[in-house]
Amino acid sequence: MELRLALTRRFVKLLWPLLVKLAEEASPRIRTQANPEARKRCSDWSTSTPCRRRTFRSLTRGTERDPLGEAPLLLARIQTGHDRNGQPVVALHPRRGRAVTLTFDSVLLHSVCRLLQAAVRKSDWDMELKLPGAEPQDSAERPARTLN
């Protein structure tokens, strides 16, 4: 199965903090830390490895190739919550039509965050999606851009 979603810069700016918050809430190791600095160290995603255990190829198997149609859905609204088992749930809504609801485990949530980070890095949106505990990117590493 393949879902094609069109994300605007504005939508990503709204989505990112929600995904990071859900990731922090989903981890008991992070949630139980009272000290904010300890929470930050526990959530250091720069050294964690969940993404290595799952590939997105394994997520695209299914009988229906394009369940929402061939054209990408332009997303406009986000809802978050938890299912009855306490797993994070994110509903991504277009202006009209069917929404996409994703139930995350910690590995999938981490993987989607990394995928979104990589996509934004390749875009020309002049924004950086920071993960908790990650070191800020040195400005010398960023390529020079011409702004109009």
Accessible surface in RSA format (square Angstrom, percent):
REM  Atomic radii and reference values for relative SASA: ProtOr
REM  Chains: A
REM  Algorithm: Lee & Richards
REM  Probe-radius: 1.40
REM  Slices: 20
REM RES _ NUM      All-atoms   Total-Side   Main-Chain    Non-polar    All polar
REM                ABS   REL    ABS   REL    ABS   REL    ABS   REL    ABS   REL
RES MET A   1    92.65  48.0  81.19  53.7  11.46  27.3  68.36  58.1  24.29  32.2
RES GLU A   2    50.45  29.0  46.44  35.1   4.01   9.6  19.65  38.0  30.81  25.2
RES LEU A   3    64.32  35.8  38.17  27.3  26.15  65.7  38.70  27.2  25.62  68.9
RES ARG A   4    72.48  30.4  63.95  32.6   8.54  20.3  31.21  42.7  41.27  25.0
RES LEU A   5    57.23  31.9  29.17  20.9  28.06  70.5  29.17  20.5  28.06  75.5
RES ALA A   6    34.00  31.3  27.58  42.6   6.42  14.6  34.00  47.9   0.00   0.0
RES LEU A   7    55.48  30.9  35.98  25.7  19.50  49.0  36.49  25.6  19.00  51.1
RES THR A   8    56.20  40.0  51.77  52.5   4.44  10.6  51.82  69.6   4.38   6.6
RES ARG A   9    90.94  38.2  87.70  44.7   3.24   7.7  35.40  48.4  55.54  33.7
RES ARG A  10   155.72  65.4 150.23  76.6   5.48  13.1  72.45  99.0  83.27  50.5
RES PHE A  11     1.01   0.5   1.01   0.6   0.00   0.0   1.01   0.6   0.00   0.0
RES VAL A  12     0.62   0.4   0.62   0.6   0.00   0.0   0.62   0.5   0.00   0.0
RES LYS A  13   108.55  53.0  94.92  58.2  13.63  32.5  54.16  48.7  54.39  57.9
RES LEU A  14    87.22  48.6  81.25  58.1   5.97  15.0  83.73  58.8   3.49   9.4
RES LEU A  15    10.18   5.7  10.18   7.3   0.00   0.0  10.18   7.1   0.00   0.0
RES TRP A  16    19.44   7.8  19.44   9.4   0.00   0.0  17.54   9.4   1.90   3.1
RES PRO A  17    76.10  55.5  66.92  61.0   9.18  33.4  72.01  59.5   4.09  25.4
RES LEU A  18    58.11  32.4  57.64  41.2   0.47   1.2  57.88  40.7   0.23   0.6
RES LEU A  19     2.64   1.5   2.64   1.9   0.00   0.0   2.64   1.9   0.00   0.0
RES VAL A  20    20.89  13.7  20.89  18.9   0.00   0.0  20.89  18.2   0.00   0.0
RES LYS A  21   117.78  57.5 116.51  71.5   1.26   3.0  61.87  55.7  55.91  59.6
RES LEU A  22     8.56   4.8   8.49   6.1   0.07   0.2   8.49   6.0   0.07   0.2
RES ALA A  23    10.51   9.7   4.07   6.3   6.45  14.7   5.42   7.6   5.09  13.5
RES GLU A  24    57.30  32.9  56.01  42.4   1.28   3.1  10.04  19.4  47.26  38.6
RES GLU A  25    56.86  32.6  53.04  40.1   3.82   9.1  32.49  62.8  24.37  19.9
RES ALA A  26    34.45  31.7   7.77  12.0  26.68  60.7  17.76  25.0  16.70  44.2
RES SER A  27    27.59  23.3  25.12  33.5   2.47   5.7  17.13  36.5  10.46  14.7
RES PRO A  28    82.58  60.2  81.78  74.6   0.80   2.9  82.17  67.8   0.41   2.5
RES ARG A  29   149.99  63.0 141.72  72.2   8.27  19.7  67.76  92.6  82.23  49.8
RES ILE A  30     8.19   4.7   8.19   6.1   0.00   0.0   8.19   5.9   0.00   0.0
RES ARG A  31   138.36  58.1 114.02  58.1  24.34  57.9  57.74  78.9  80.62  48.9
RES THR A  32   103.83  73.8  71.20  72.2  32.62  77.7  68.83  92.4  35.00  52.9
RES GLN A  33    55.52  31.0  52.70  38.5   2.82   6.7   1.58   3.4  53.94  40.9
RES ALA A  34    96.94  89.1  68.25 105.3  28.69  65.3  77.27 108.8  19.67  52.1
RES ASN A  35    83.80  57.8  77.10  74.5   6.71  16.2  23.13  55.7  60.68  58.6
RES PRO A  36    94.45  68.8  88.17  80.4   6.29  22.8  88.83  73.3   5.62  34.9
RES GLU A  37    90.95  52.2  87.59  66.3   3.36   8.0  39.40  76.2  51.55  42.1
RES ALA A  38    16.78  15.4  15.80  24.4   0.98   2.2  16.48  23.2   0.30   0.8
RES ARG A  39    86.57  36.3  86.17  43.9   0.40   1.0  26.27  35.9  60.30  36.5
RES LYS A  40   108.24  52.8 103.60  63.6   4.64  11.1  53.58  48.2  54.66  58.2
RES ARG A  41   154.31  64.8 139.70  71.2  14.61  34.8  69.73  95.3  84.58  51.3
RES CYS A  42    28.44  21.5  19.06  21.3   9.38  22.1   1.89   4.8  26.55  28.6
RES SER A  43     1.90   1.6   1.11   1.5   0.79   1.8   0.90   1.9   1.00   1.4
RES ASP A  44    41.88  29.3  35.97  35.8   5.91  14.0   8.19  19.3  33.69  33.6
RES TRP A  45    18.42   7.4  18.42   8.9   0.00   0.0   9.88   5.3   8.54  13.9
RES SER A  46    67.72  57.2  36.24  48.4  31.48  72.5  30.43  64.8  37.28  52.2
RES THR A  47   106.90  76.0  79.93  81.0  26.97  64.3  68.81  92.4  38.09  57.6
RES SER A  48    45.69  38.6  25.55  34.1  20.14  46.4  34.02  72.4  11.67  16.3
RES THR A  49    61.81  44.0  58.03  58.8   3.79   9.0  29.21  39.2  32.60  49.3
RES PRO A  50    23.34  17.0  23.21  21.2   0.12   0.4  23.23  19.2   0.11   0.7
RES CYS A  51    40.17  30.4  31.50  35.1   8.68  20.4  30.25  76.6   9.92  10.7
RES ARG A  52   193.07  81.1 157.94  80.5  35.13  83.6  68.10  93.1 124.97  75.7
RES ARG A  53   175.91  73.9 137.52  70.1  38.39  91.4  71.95  98.3 103.96  63.0
RES ARG A  54    70.03  29.4  58.44  29.8  11.59  27.6  10.23  14.0  59.80  36.2
RES THR A  55    74.93  53.3  69.15  70.1   5.78  13.8  63.57  85.4  11.35  17.2
RES PHE A  56    70.27  35.2  66.16  41.0   4.11  10.7  66.60  40.4   3.67  10.5
RES ARG A  57   188.93  79.3 179.73  91.6   9.20  21.9  70.89  96.9 118.04  71.5
RES SER A  58    49.52  41.8  33.51  44.7  16.01  36.9  28.58  60.9  20.94  29.3
RES LEU A  59    69.85  38.9  45.96  32.9  23.89  60.0  50.14  35.2  19.71  53.0
RES THR A  60    68.54  48.7  57.40  58.2  11.13  26.5  44.15  59.3  24.39  36.9
RES ARG A  61   187.85  78.9 163.23  83.2  24.62  58.6  69.45  94.9 118.40  71.8
RES GLY A  62    55.97  69.0   0.00   N/A  55.97  69.0  25.32  69.5  30.65  68.7
RES THR A  63   151.33 107.6 111.27 112.8  40.05  95.5  90.81 122.0  60.52  91.5
RES GLU A  64    98.98  56.8  92.30  69.8   6.68  15.9  40.30  77.9  58.69  47.9
RES ARG A  65   156.06  65.5 147.42  75.1   8.64  20.6  64.89  88.7  91.17  55.3
RES ASP A  66    40.19  28.2  24.30  24.2  15.89  37.6   8.49  20.0  31.70  31.6
RES PRO A  67    22.36  16.3  11.10  10.1  11.26  40.9  11.13   9.2  11.23  69.8
RES LEU A  68    38.99  21.7  13.23   9.5  25.76  64.8  19.44  13.7  19.55  52.6
RES GLY A  69    38.28  47.2   0.00   N/A  38.28  47.2  31.75  87.1   6.53  14.6
RES GLU A  70   135.36  77.7 121.95  92.3  13.41  31.9  34.88  67.5 100.48  82.0
RES ALA A  71    74.47  68.5  61.24  94.5  13.23  30.1  66.11  93.1   8.36  22.2
RES PRO A  72    78.45  57.2  61.39  56.0  17.06  62.0  61.39  50.7  17.06 106.0
RES LEU A  73    28.38  15.8  27.06  19.4   1.32   3.3  28.38  19.9   0.00   0.0
RES LEU A  74   100.07  55.7  93.78  67.1   6.28  15.8  93.78  65.9   6.28  16.9
RES LEU A  75     5.34   3.0   0.00   0.0   5.34  13.4   0.00   0.0   5.34  14.4
RES ALA A  76    25.91  23.8   9.25  14.3  16.66  37.9  12.51  17.6  13.40  35.5
RES ARG A  77   126.97  53.3 122.89  62.6   4.08   9.7  60.45  82.6  66.52  40.3
RES ILE A  78    30.07  17.1   6.06   4.5  24.01  57.9   6.06   4.4  24.01  65.2
RES GLN A  79    94.28  52.7  88.44  64.6   5.84  13.9  26.97  57.4  67.31  51.1
RES THR A  80    60.33  42.9  26.10  26.5  34.23  81.6   3.84   5.2  56.49  85.4
RES GLY A  81    29.62  36.5   0.00   N/A  29.62  36.5  28.69  78.7   0.93   2.1
RES HIS A  82    97.85  53.5  64.19  44.6  33.65  86.1  41.11  42.4  56.74  66.0
RES ASP A  83    46.54  32.6  31.01  30.9  15.53  36.7  28.94  68.1  17.60  17.6
RES ARG A  84   237.47  99.7 190.06  96.9  47.41 112.9  80.24 109.7 157.23  95.3
RES ASN A  85   121.26  83.6  87.06  84.1  34.20  82.4  24.29  58.5  96.97  93.7
RES GLY A  86    46.15  56.9   0.00   N/A  46.15  56.9  28.52  78.3  17.63  39.5
RES GLN A  87    64.22  35.9  64.22  46.9   0.00   0.0  15.30  32.6  48.92  37.1
RES PRO A  88     3.68   2.7   3.68   3.4   0.00   0.0   3.68   3.0   0.00   0.0
RES VAL A  89    27.29  18.0  27.01  24.5   0.28   0.7  27.01  23.5   0.28   0.8
RES VAL A  90     1.42   0.9   1.42   1.3   0.00   0.0   1.42   1.2   0.00   0.0
RES ALA A  91    13.08  12.0  12.85  19.8   0.23   0.5  12.85  18.1   0.23   0.6
RES LEU A  92     8.08   4.5   8.08   5.8   0.00   0.0   8.08   5.7   0.00   0.0
RES HIS A  93    29.77  16.3  29.77  20.7   0.00   0.0  21.37  22.0   8.40   9.8
RES PRO A  94    14.74  10.7   5.67   5.2   9.07  33.0   5.67   4.7   9.07  56.4
RES ARG A  95   202.12  84.9 167.45  85.4  34.67  82.5  62.05  84.8 140.07  84.9
RES ARG A  96   210.96  88.6 192.94  98.4  18.02  42.9  81.55 111.5 129.41  78.4
RES GLY A  97    69.22  85.4   0.00   N/A  69.22  85.4  36.40  99.9  32.82  73.5
RES ARG A  98   159.92  67.1 149.27  76.1  10.64  25.3  71.55  97.8  88.36  53.6
RES ALA A  99    37.36  34.4  13.30  20.5  24.06  54.7  13.30  18.7  24.06  63.7
RES VAL A 100     8.52   5.6   4.97   4.5   3.55   8.6   8.52   7.4   0.00   0.0
RES THR A 101    85.18  60.6  56.72  57.5  28.46  67.8  38.32  51.5  46.86  70.8
RES LEU A 102    50.04  27.9  47.90  34.3   2.14   5.4  50.04  35.1   0.00   0.0
RES THR A 103    68.59  48.8  49.12  49.8  19.48  46.4  29.04  39.0  39.56  59.8
RES PHE A 104     2.13   1.1   1.91   1.2   0.21   0.6   2.13   1.3   0.00   0.0
RES ASP A 105    52.91  37.1  48.96  48.7   3.96   9.4  26.71  62.9  26.20  26.1
RES SER A 106    69.72  58.9  59.54  79.5  10.18  23.5  32.65  69.5  37.07  51.9
RES VAL A 107    20.24  13.3  20.24  18.3   0.00   0.0  20.24  17.6   0.00   0.0
RES LEU A 108    28.82  16.1  28.82  20.6   0.00   0.0  28.82  20.2   0.00   0.0
RES LEU A 109     1.15   0.6   1.15   0.8   0.00   0.0   1.15   0.8   0.00   0.0
RES HIS A 110    11.10   6.1  10.15   7.1   0.95   2.4   3.28   3.4   7.82   9.1
RES SER A 111     2.76   2.3   1.81   2.4   0.96   2.2   2.09   4.5   0.67   0.9
RES VAL A 112    33.24  21.9  33.00  29.9   0.24   0.6  33.00  28.7   0.24   0.7
RES CYS A 113     0.00   0.0   0.00   0.0   0.00   0.0   0.00   0.0   0.00   0.0
RES ARG A 114    76.36  32.1  71.72  36.6   4.64  11.1  29.23  40.0  47.13  28.6
RES LEU A 115    96.80  53.9  91.95  65.8   4.85  12.2  96.03  67.4   0.77   2.1
RES LEU A 116    13.86   7.7  11.17   8.0   2.69   6.8  13.52   9.5   0.34   0.9
RES GLN A 117    20.68  11.6  18.32  13.4   2.36   5.6   2.62   5.6  18.06  13.7
RES ALA A 118    36.20  33.3  35.56  54.9   0.63   1.4  35.84  50.5   0.35   0.9
RES ALA A 119    55.44  51.0  42.81  66.1  12.63  28.7  49.02  69.0   6.43  17.0
RES VAL A 120     6.80   4.5   2.99   2.7   3.81   9.2   3.49   3.0   3.31   9.0
RES ARG A 121   156.54  65.7 127.58  65.0  28.95  68.9  65.82  89.9  90.72  55.0
RES LYS A 122   184.09  89.8 146.94  90.2  37.15  88.5  97.92  88.1  86.18  91.8
RES SER A 123    39.91  33.7  13.77  18.4  26.14  60.2  24.51  52.2  15.40  21.6
RES ASP A 124   113.52  79.5  90.85  90.4  22.67  53.6  38.82  91.4  74.70  74.5
RES TRP A 125    70.42  28.3  64.80  31.4   5.62  13.2  43.86  23.4  26.56  43.1
RES ASP A 126    76.14  53.3  56.95  56.7  19.19  45.4  11.77  27.7  64.38  64.2
RES MET A 127    32.94  17.1  15.33  10.1  17.61  41.9  22.71  19.3  10.23  13.6
RES GLU A 128    71.78  41.2  45.64  34.5  26.14  62.2  26.22  50.7  45.56  37.2
RES LEU A 129     9.36   5.2   4.72   3.4   4.64  11.7   5.14   3.6   4.22  11.4
RES LYS A 130   119.26  58.2 106.29  65.2  12.96  30.9  61.67  55.5  57.59  61.3
RES LEU A 131     6.01   3.3   1.15   0.8   4.86  12.2   1.78   1.2   4.23  11.4
RES PRO A 132    20.80  15.2   8.35   7.6  12.44  45.2  20.25  16.7   0.54   3.4
RES GLY A 133    13.43  16.6   0.00   N/A  13.43  16.6   2.61   7.2  10.81  24.2
RES ALA A 134    34.35  31.6  18.98  29.3  15.38  35.0  18.98  26.7  15.37  40.7
RES GLU A 135   150.07  86.2 130.71  98.9  19.36  46.1  62.67 121.2  87.41  71.4
RES PRO A 136    94.64  69.0  78.42  71.5  16.22  59.0  79.80  65.9  14.85  92.3
RES GLN A 137    70.10  39.2  46.79  34.2  23.31  55.5  20.73  44.1  49.36  37.4
RES ASP A 138    79.03  55.4  69.97  69.6   9.06  21.4  23.70  55.8  55.33  55.2
RES SER A 139    93.02  78.6  76.57 102.2  16.45  37.9  44.75  95.3  48.27  67.6
RES ALA A 140    90.71  83.4  51.97  80.2  38.74  88.1  64.36  90.6  26.35  69.8
RES GLU A 141   123.01  70.6  92.86  70.2  30.16  71.8  40.47  78.3  82.54  67.4
RES ARG A 142    99.97  42.0  86.50  44.1  13.47  32.1  18.64  25.5  81.33  49.3
RES PRO A 143   113.55  82.8  94.03  85.7  19.51  70.9 105.50  87.1   8.05  50.0
RES ALA A 144   109.46 100.6  69.08 106.6  40.38  91.9  79.55 112.0  29.91  79.2
RES ARG A 145    93.01  39.1  57.47  29.3  35.54  84.6  48.75  66.6  44.26  26.8
RES THR A 146   128.76  91.6  98.63 100.0  30.13  71.8  66.41  89.2  62.36  94.3
RES LEU A 147   129.03  71.9 100.41  71.8  28.62  71.9 101.49  71.3  27.54  74.1
RES ASN A 148   191.90 132.3 115.80 111.9  76.10 183.2  68.44 164.7 123.46 119.3
END  Absolute sums over single chains surface
CHAIN  1 A    10320.9       8247.9       2073.0       5404.1       4916.8
END  Absolute sums over all chains
TOTAL         10320.9       8247.9       2073.0       5404.1       4916.8
